[in-house]
Amino acid sequence: MLRANTKAAADKVRKFTDEELDTAVSICLYWDTPLSAQWFIEYHSVRHNYSHLDSIRAAFNR
């Protein structure tokens, strides 16, 4: 499931254009800082999950 969903997510992200990735809007959760779509993908979809990798592995190894 993890491999299939990871591939599906990566395939969708690869379809974004540079213009779409550069699109930024103010986000109230970040003190109205304008953040780009690329930032959200990298921070939330990649880095944030990576920070939980040890607990994810532990859950699968139970």
PyMOL Python script that loads the backbone (N, CA, C, O; Angstrom):
from pymol import cmd

cmd.read_pdbstr("""\
ATOM      1  N   MET A   1       0.831  -1.187   0.000  1.00  0.00           N
ATOM      2  CA  MET A   1       0.000   0.000   0.000  1.00  0.00           C
ATOM      3  C   MET A   1       0.878   1.254   0.000  1.00  0.00           C
ATOM      4  O   MET A   1       0.617   2.200  -0.744  1.00  0.00           O
ATOM      5  N   LEU A   2       1.913   1.258   0.831  1.00  0.00           N
ATOM      6  CA  LEU A   2       2.794   2.425   0.922  1.00  0.00           C
ATOM      7  C   LEU A   2       3.499   2.668  -0.416  1.00  0.00           C
ATOM      8  O   LEU A   2       3.573   3.803  -0.885  1.00  0.00           O
ATOM      9  N   ARG A   3       4.011   1.610  -1.019  1.00  0.00           N
ATOM     10  CA  ARG A   3       4.699   1.768  -2.315  1.00  0.00           C
ATOM     11  C   ARG A   3       3.739   2.252  -3.401  1.00  0.00           C
ATOM     12  O   ARG A   3       4.077   3.144  -4.179  1.00  0.00           O
ATOM     13  N   ALA A   4       2.556   1.669  -3.452  1.00  0.00           N
ATOM     14  CA  ALA A   4       1.582   2.059  -4.481  1.00  0.00           C
ATOM     15  C   ALA A   4       1.145   3.507  -4.302  1.00  0.00           C
ATOM     16  O   ALA A   4       1.084   4.259  -5.275  1.00  0.00           O
ATOM     17  N   ASN A   5       0.842   3.901  -3.077  1.00  0.00           N
ATOM     18  CA  ASN A   5       0.397   5.277  -2.833  1.00  0.00           C
ATOM     19  C   ASN A   5       1.520   6.277  -3.053  1.00  0.00           C
ATOM     20  O   ASN A   5       1.279   7.385  -3.532  1.00  0.00           O
ATOM     21  N   THR A   6       2.746   5.897  -2.708  1.00  0.00           N
ATOM     22  CA  THR A   6       3.888   6.779  -2.925  1.00  0.00           C
ATOM     23  C   THR A   6       4.088   7.017  -4.413  1.00  0.00           C
ATOM     24  O   THR A   6       4.310   8.150  -4.840  1.00  0.00           O
ATOM     25  N   LYS A   7       4.009   5.953  -5.201  1.00  0.00           N
ATOM     26  CA  LYS A   7       4.159   6.096  -6.648  1.00  0.00           C
ATOM     27  C   LYS A   7       3.037   6.958  -7.225  1.00  0.00           C
ATOM     28  O   LYS A   7       3.293   7.831  -8.054  1.00  0.00           O
ATOM     29  N   ALA A   8       1.807   6.721  -6.797  1.00  0.00           N
ATOM     30  CA  ALA A   8       0.674   7.505  -7.290  1.00  0.00           C
ATOM     31  C   ALA A   8       0.852   8.987  -6.954  1.00  0.00           C
ATOM     32  O   ALA A   8       0.595   9.850  -7.794  1.00  0.00           O
ATOM     33  N   ALA A   9       1.288   9.277  -5.739  1.00  0.00           N
ATOM     34  CA  ALA A   9       1.500  10.675  -5.326  1.00  0.00           C
ATOM     35  C   ALA A   9       2.628  11.307  -6.140  1.00  0.00           C
ATOM     36  O   ALA A   9       2.501  12.441  -6.600  1.00  0.00           O
ATOM     37  N   ALA A  10       3.725  10.583  -6.319  1.00  0.00           N
ATOM     38  CA  ALA A  10       4.857  11.107  -7.092  1.00  0.00           C
ATOM     39  C   ALA A  10       4.440  11.384  -8.536  1.00  0.00           C
ATOM     40  O   ALA A  10       4.824  12.402  -9.112  1.00  0.00           O
ATOM     41  N   ASP A  11       3.657  10.481  -9.116  1.00  0.00           N
ATOM     42  CA  ASP A  11       3.194  10.684 -10.493  1.00  0.00           C
ATOM     43  C   ASP A  11       2.357  11.952 -10.607  1.00  0.00           C
ATOM     44  O   ASP A  11       2.486  12.683 -11.590  1.00  0.00           O
ATOM     45  N   LYS A  12       1.507  12.228  -9.632  1.00  0.00           N
ATOM     46  CA  LYS A  12       0.682  13.440  -9.664  1.00  0.00           C
ATOM     47  C   LYS A  12       1.541  14.695  -9.496  1.00  0.00           C
ATOM     48  O   LYS A  12       1.325  15.691 -10.186  1.00  0.00           O
ATOM     49  N   VAL A  13       2.503  14.650  -8.594  1.00  0.00           N
ATOM     50  CA  VAL A  13       3.362  15.811  -8.359  1.00  0.00           C
ATOM     51  C   VAL A  13       4.172  16.137  -9.609  1.00  0.00           C
ATOM     52  O   VAL A  13       4.369  17.308  -9.933  1.00  0.00           O
ATOM     53  N   ARG A  14       4.640  15.116 -10.305  1.00  0.00           N
ATOM     54  CA  ARG A  14       5.431  15.342 -11.522  1.00  0.00           C
ATOM     55  C   ARG A  14       4.633  16.045 -12.621  1.00  0.00           C
ATOM     56  O   ARG A  14       5.233  16.614 -13.533  1.00  0.00           O
ATOM     57  N   LYS A  15       3.317  16.026 -12.563  1.00  0.00           N
ATOM     58  CA  LYS A  15       2.479  16.651 -13.581  1.00  0.00           C
ATOM     59  C   LYS A  15       2.311  18.157 -13.377  1.00  0.00           C
ATOM     60  O   LYS A  15       1.849  18.852 -14.282  1.00  0.00           O
ATOM     61  N   PHE A  16       2.678  18.668 -12.202  1.00  0.00           N
ATOM     62  CA  PHE A  16       2.568  20.107 -11.962  1.00  0.00           C
ATOM     63  C   PHE A  16       3.524  20.867 -12.874  1.00  0.00           C
ATOM     64  O   PHE A  16       4.650  20.427 -13.107  1.00  0.00           O
ATOM     65  N   THR A  17       3.077  21.994 -13.383  1.00  0.00           N
ATOM     66  CA  THR A  17       3.949  22.861 -14.177  1.00  0.00           C
ATOM     67  C   THR A  17       4.752  23.750 -13.224  1.00  0.00           C
ATOM     68  O   THR A  17       4.417  23.879 -12.046  1.00  0.00           O
ATOM     69  N   ASP A  18       5.809  24.355 -13.751  1.00  0.00           N
ATOM     70  CA  ASP A  18       6.593  25.289 -12.941  1.00  0.00           C
ATOM     71  C   ASP A  18       5.718  26.437 -12.455  1.00  0.00           C
ATOM     72  O   ASP A  18       5.849  26.886 -11.316  1.00  0.00           O
ATOM     73  N   GLU A  19       4.837  26.904 -13.309  1.00  0.00           N
ATOM     74  CA  GLU A  19       3.937  28.000 -12.928  1.00  0.00           C
ATOM     75  C   GLU A  19       3.036  27.590 -11.760  1.00  0.00           C
ATOM     76  O   GLU A  19       2.836  28.365 -10.825  1.00  0.00           O
ATOM     77  N   GLU A  20       2.499  26.384 -11.817  1.00  0.00           N
ATOM     78  CA  GLU A  20       1.653  25.901 -10.722  1.00  0.00           C
ATOM     79  C   GLU A  20       2.457  25.756  -9.429  1.00  0.00           C
ATOM     80  O   GLU A  20       1.980  26.119  -8.354  1.00  0.00           O
ATOM     81  N   LEU A  21       3.662  25.231  -9.536  1.00  0.00           N
ATOM     82  CA  LEU A  21       4.493  25.054  -8.344  1.00  0.00           C
ATOM     83  C   LEU A  21       4.902  26.386  -7.734  1.00  0.00           C
ATOM     84  O   LEU A  21       5.074  26.489  -6.519  1.00  0.00           O
ATOM     85  N   ASP A  22       5.059  27.412  -8.575  1.00  0.00           N
ATOM     86  CA  ASP A  22       5.459  28.738  -8.092  1.00  0.00           C
ATOM     87  C   ASP A  22       4.302  29.539  -7.509  1.00  0.00           C
ATOM     88  O   ASP A  22       4.536  30.553  -6.851  1.00  0.00           O
ATOM     89  N   THR A  23       3.071  29.117  -7.731  1.00  0.00           N
ATOM     90  CA  THR A  23       1.901  29.840  -7.228  1.00  0.00           C
ATOM     91  C   THR A  23       1.946  29.902  -5.702  1.00  0.00           C
ATOM     92  O   THR A  23       2.067  28.875  -5.034  1.00  0.00           O
ATOM     93  N   ALA A  24       1.849  31.095  -5.167  1.00  0.00           N
ATOM     94  CA  ALA A  24       1.916  31.287  -3.717  1.00  0.00           C
ATOM     95  C   ALA A  24       0.690  32.050  -3.233  1.00  0.00           C
ATOM     96  O   ALA A  24       0.182  32.936  -3.919  1.00  0.00           O
ATOM     97  N   VAL A  25       0.230  31.697  -2.059  1.00  0.00           N
ATOM     98  CA  VAL A  25      -0.881  32.400  -1.416  1.00  0.00           C
ATOM     99  C   VAL A  25      -0.543  32.600   0.054  1.00  0.00           C
ATOM    100  O   VAL A  25       0.262  31.856   0.615  1.00  0.00           O
ATOM    101  N   SER A  26      -1.148  33.595   0.677  1.00  0.00           N
ATOM    102  CA  SER A  26      -0.939  33.847   2.102  1.00  0.00           C
ATOM    103  C   SER A  26      -1.664  32.779   2.911  1.00  0.00           C
ATOM    104  O   SER A  26      -2.821  32.457   2.640  1.00  0.00           O
ATOM    105  N   ILE A  27      -0.981  32.241   3.892  1.00  0.00           N
ATOM    106  CA  ILE A  27      -1.522  31.160   4.719  1.00  0.00           C
ATOM    107  C   ILE A  27      -1.604  31.636   6.166  1.00  0.00           C
ATOM    108  O   ILE A  27      -0.589  31.979   6.773  1.00  0.00           O
ATOM    109  N   CYS A  28      -2.815  31.654   6.711  1.00  0.00           N
ATOM    110  CA  CYS A  28      -3.003  32.176   8.069  1.00  0.00           C
ATOM    111  C   CYS A  28      -2.282  31.319   9.118  1.00  0.00           C
ATOM    112  O   CYS A  28      -1.862  31.838  10.152  1.00  0.00           O
ATOM    113  N   LEU A  29      -2.138  30.027   8.864  1.00  0.00           N
ATOM    114  CA  LEU A  29      -1.442  29.170   9.835  1.00  0.00           C
ATOM    115  C   LEU A  29       0.041  29.495   9.943  1.00  0.00           C
ATOM    116  O   LEU A  29       0.710  29.081  10.890  1.00  0.00           O
ATOM    117  N   TYR A  30       0.545  30.234   8.972  1.00  0.00           N
ATOM    118  CA  TYR A  30       1.953  30.642   8.962  1.00  0.00           C
ATOM    119  C   TYR A  30       2.062  32.160   8.969  1.00  0.00           C
ATOM    120  O   TYR A  30       2.900  32.736   8.274  1.00  0.00           O
ATOM    121  N   TRP A  31       1.213  32.798   9.755  1.00  0.00           N
ATOM    122  CA  TRP A  31       1.233  34.244   9.975  1.00  0.00           C
ATOM    123  C   TRP A  31       1.112  35.017   8.660  1.00  0.00           C
ATOM    124  O   TRP A  31       1.799  36.015   8.444  1.00  0.00           O
ATOM    125  N   ASP A  32       0.221  34.531   7.787  1.00  0.00           N
ATOM    126  CA  ASP A  32      -0.062  35.151   6.486  1.00  0.00           C
ATOM    127  C   ASP A  32       1.154  35.226   5.560  1.00  0.00           C
ATOM    128  O   ASP A  32       1.219  36.070   4.666  1.00  0.00           O
ATOM    129  N   THR A  33       2.099  34.343   5.789  1.00  0.00           N
ATOM    130  CA  THR A  33       3.253  34.249   4.892  1.00  0.00           C
ATOM    131  C   THR A  33       2.800  33.662   3.555  1.00  0.00           C
ATOM    132  O   THR A  33       2.084  32.661   3.530  1.00  0.00           O
ATOM    133  N   PRO A  34       3.208  34.273   2.452  1.00  0.00           N
ATOM    134  CA  PRO A  34       2.876  33.671   1.154  1.00  0.00           C
ATOM    135  C   PRO A  34       3.745  32.433   0.922  1.00  0.00           C
ATOM    136  O   PRO A  34       4.972  32.522   0.905  1.00  0.00           O
ATOM    137  N   LEU A  35       3.104  31.293   0.747  1.00  0.00           N
ATOM    138  CA  LEU A  35       3.826  30.041   0.548  1.00  0.00           C
ATOM    139  C   LEU A  35       3.410  29.425  -0.781  1.00  0.00           C
ATOM    140  O   LEU A  35       2.240  29.469  -1.161  1.00  0.00           O
ATOM    141  N   SER A  36       4.374  28.856  -1.473  1.00  0.00           N
ATOM    142  CA  SER A  36       4.114  28.286  -2.793  1.00  0.00           C
ATOM    143  C   SER A  36       3.606  26.849  -2.696  1.00  0.00           C
ATOM    144  O   SER A  36       3.746  26.181  -1.672  1.00  0.00           O
ATOM    145  N   ALA A  37       3.021  26.408  -3.786  1.00  0.00           N
ATOM    146  CA  ALA A  37       2.588  25.009  -3.871  1.00  0.00           C
ATOM    147  C   ALA A  37       3.795  24.094  -3.719  1.00  0.00           C
ATOM    148  O   ALA A  37       3.701  23.042  -3.088  1.00  0.00           O
ATOM    149  N   GLN A  38       4.922  24.485  -4.290  1.00  0.00           N
ATOM    150  CA  GLN A  38       6.137  23.679  -4.170  1.00  0.00           C
ATOM    151  C   GLN A  38       6.537  23.527  -2.705  1.00  0.00           C
ATOM    152  O   GLN A  38       6.946  22.446  -2.281  1.00  0.00           O
ATOM    153  N   TRP A  39       6.422  24.601  -1.935  1.00  0.00           N
ATOM    154  CA  TRP A  39       6.781  24.527  -0.525  1.00  0.00           C
ATOM    155  C   TRP A  39       5.896  23.507   0.196  1.00  0.00           C
ATOM    156  O   TRP A  39       6.387  22.694   0.978  1.00  0.00           O
ATOM    157  N   PHE A  40       4.592  23.557  -0.074  1.00  0.00           N
ATOM    158  CA  PHE A  40       3.688  22.614   0.580  1.00  0.00           C
ATOM    159  C   PHE A  40       4.006  21.172   0.216  1.00  0.00           C
ATOM    160  O   PHE A  40       3.993  20.288   1.073  1.00  0.00           O
ATOM    161  N   ILE A  41       4.288  20.942  -1.054  1.00  0.00           N
ATOM    162  CA  ILE A  41       4.621  19.585  -1.478  1.00  0.00           C
ATOM    163  C   ILE A  41       5.899  19.116  -0.793  1.00  0.00           C
ATOM    164  O   ILE A  41       5.951  18.008  -0.258  1.00  0.00           O
ATOM    165  N   GLU A  42       6.919  19.951  -0.808  1.00  0.00           N
ATOM    166  CA  GLU A  42       8.198  19.553  -0.210  1.00  0.00           C
ATOM    167  C   GLU A  42       8.112  19.447   1.306  1.00  0.00           C
ATOM    168  O   GLU A  42       8.643  18.504   1.892  1.00  0.00           O
ATOM    169  N   TYR A  43       7.458  20.394   1.937  1.00  0.00           N
ATOM    170  CA  TYR A  43       7.428  20.417   3.398  1.00  0.00           C
ATOM    171  C   TYR A  43       6.455  19.392   3.961  1.00  0.00           C
ATOM    172  O   TYR A  43       6.831  18.598   4.823  1.00  0.00           O
ATOM    173  N   HIS A  44       5.231  19.394   3.499  1.00  0.00           N
ATOM    174  CA  HIS A  44       4.215  18.519   4.082  1.00  0.00           C
ATOM    175  C   HIS A  44       4.223  17.114   3.490  1.00  0.00           C
ATOM    176  O   HIS A  44       4.102  16.134   4.224  1.00  0.00           O
ATOM    177  N   SER A  45       4.361  17.010   2.186  1.00  0.00           N
ATOM    178  CA  SER A  45       4.265  15.693   1.566  1.00  0.00           C
ATOM    179  C   SER A  45       5.566  14.909   1.612  1.00  0.00           C
ATOM    180  O   SER A  45       5.543  13.680   1.538  1.00  0.00           O
ATOM    181  N   VAL A  46       6.677  15.576   1.730  1.00  0.00           N
ATOM    182  CA  VAL A  46       7.962  14.886   1.710  1.00  0.00           C
ATOM    183  C   VAL A  46       8.657  14.985   3.065  1.00  0.00           C
ATOM    184  O   VAL A  46       8.793  13.978   3.759  1.00  0.00           O
ATOM    185  N   ARG A  47       9.092  16.167   3.448  1.00  0.00           N
ATOM    186  CA  ARG A  47       9.892  16.310   4.651  1.00  0.00           C
ATOM    187  C   ARG A  47       9.133  15.935   5.921  1.00  0.00           C
ATOM    188  O   ARG A  47       9.674  15.248   6.788  1.00  0.00           O
ATOM    189  N   HIS A  48       7.901  16.376   6.032  1.00  0.00           N
ATOM    190  CA  HIS A  48       7.147  16.108   7.250  1.00  0.00           C
ATOM    191  C   HIS A  48       6.971  14.604   7.458  1.00  0.00           C
ATOM    192  O   HIS A  48       7.159  14.102   8.566  1.00  0.00           O
ATOM    193  N   ASN A  49       6.612  13.892   6.401  1.00  0.00           N
ATOM    194  CA  ASN A  49       6.465  12.441   6.517  1.00  0.00           C
ATOM    195  C   ASN A  49       7.796  11.777   6.824  1.00  0.00           C
ATOM    196  O   ASN A  49       7.853  10.819   7.596  1.00  0.00           O
ATOM    197  N   TYR A  50       8.867  12.284   6.221  1.00  0.00           N
ATOM    198  CA  TYR A  50      10.202  11.736   6.476  1.00  0.00           C
ATOM    199  C   TYR A  50      10.559  11.843   7.959  1.00  0.00           C
ATOM    200  O   TYR A  50      11.222  10.959   8.502  1.00  0.00           O
ATOM    201  N   SER A  51      10.130  12.909   8.607  1.00  0.00           N
ATOM    202  CA  SER A  51      10.435  13.077  10.033  1.00  0.00           C
ATOM    203  C   SER A  51       9.726  12.032  10.887  1.00  0.00           C
ATOM    204  O   SER A  51      10.106  11.805  12.036  1.00  0.00           O
ATOM    205  N   HIS A  52       8.699  11.396  10.333  1.00  0.00           N
ATOM    206  CA  HIS A  52       7.971  10.348  11.043  1.00  0.00           C
ATOM    207  C   HIS A  52       8.383   8.939  10.611  1.00  0.00           C
ATOM    208  O   HIS A  52       7.776   7.954  11.031  1.00  0.00           O
ATOM    209  N   LEU A  53       9.404   8.851   9.782  1.00  0.00           N
ATOM    210  CA  LEU A  53       9.773   7.569   9.194  1.00  0.00           C
ATOM    211  C   LEU A  53      10.065   6.489  10.235  1.00  0.00           C
ATOM    212  O   LEU A  53       9.648   5.344  10.067  1.00  0.00           O
ATOM    213  N   ASP A  54      10.767   6.835  11.293  1.00  0.00           N
ATOM    214  CA  ASP A  54      11.087   5.833  12.320  1.00  0.00           C
ATOM    215  C   ASP A  54       9.824   5.270  12.967  1.00  0.00           C
ATOM    216  O   ASP A  54       9.724   4.061  13.176  1.00  0.00           O
ATOM    217  N   SER A  55       8.858   6.138  13.286  1.00  0.00           N
ATOM    218  CA  SER A  55       7.623   5.632  13.911  1.00  0.00           C
ATOM    219  C   SER A  55       6.784   4.848  12.905  1.00  0.00           C
ATOM    220  O   SER A  55       6.088   3.910  13.292  1.00  0.00           O
ATOM    221  N   ILE A  56       6.834   5.209  11.628  1.00  0.00           N
ATOM    222  CA  ILE A  56       6.110   4.457  10.610  1.00  0.00           C
ATOM    223  C   ILE A  56       6.717   3.068  10.475  1.00  0.00           C
ATOM    224  O   ILE A  56       5.995   2.072  10.425  1.00  0.00           O
ATOM    225  N   ARG A  57       8.046   3.002  10.417  1.00  0.00           N
ATOM    226  CA  ARG A  57       8.716   1.686  10.332  1.00  0.00           C
ATOM    227  C   ARG A  57       8.394   0.837  11.559  1.00  0.00           C
ATOM    228  O   ARG A  57       8.142  -0.361  11.434  1.00  0.00           O
ATOM    229  N   ALA A  58       8.402   1.437  12.717  1.00  0.00           N
ATOM    230  CA  ALA A  58       8.101   0.689  13.944  1.00  0.00           C
ATOM    231  C   ALA A  58       6.683   0.131  13.897  1.00  0.00           C
ATOM    232  O   ALA A  58       6.449  -0.994  14.339  1.00  0.00           O
ATOM    233  N   ALA A  59       5.735   0.901  13.367  1.00  0.00           N
ATOM    234  CA  ALA A  59       4.354   0.435  13.273  1.00  0.00           C
ATOM    235  C   ALA A  59       4.233  -0.750  12.333  1.00  0.00           C
ATOM    236  O   ALA A  59       3.487  -1.690  12.608  1.00  0.00           O
ATOM    237  N   PHE A  60       4.968  -0.713  11.213  1.00  0.00           N
ATOM    238  CA  PHE A  60       4.923  -1.827  10.266  1.00  0.00           C
ATOM    239  C   PHE A  60       5.617  -3.069  10.804  1.00  0.00           C
ATOM    240  O   PHE A  60       5.283  -4.186  10.410  1.00  0.00           O
ATOM    241  N   ASN A  61       6.577  -2.885  11.697  1.00  0.00           N
ATOM    242  CA  ASN A  61       7.330  -4.017  12.233  1.00  0.00           C
ATOM    243  C   ASN A  61       6.669  -4.676  13.437  1.00  0.00           C
ATOM    244  O   ASN A  61       7.186  -5.661  13.965  1.00  0.00           O
ATOM    245  N   ARG A  62       5.541  -4.148  13.872  1.00  0.00           N
ATOM    246  CA  ARG A  62       4.855  -4.728  15.027  1.00  0.00           C
ATOM    247  C   ARG A  62       4.219  -6.040  14.676  1.00  0.00           C
ATOM    248  O   ARG A  62       3.597  -6.672  15.529  1.00  0.00           O
TER     249      ARG A  62
END
""", "prot")
cmd.dss("prot")
cmd.show_as("cartoon", "prot")
cmd.util.cbc("prot")
cmd.orient("prot")
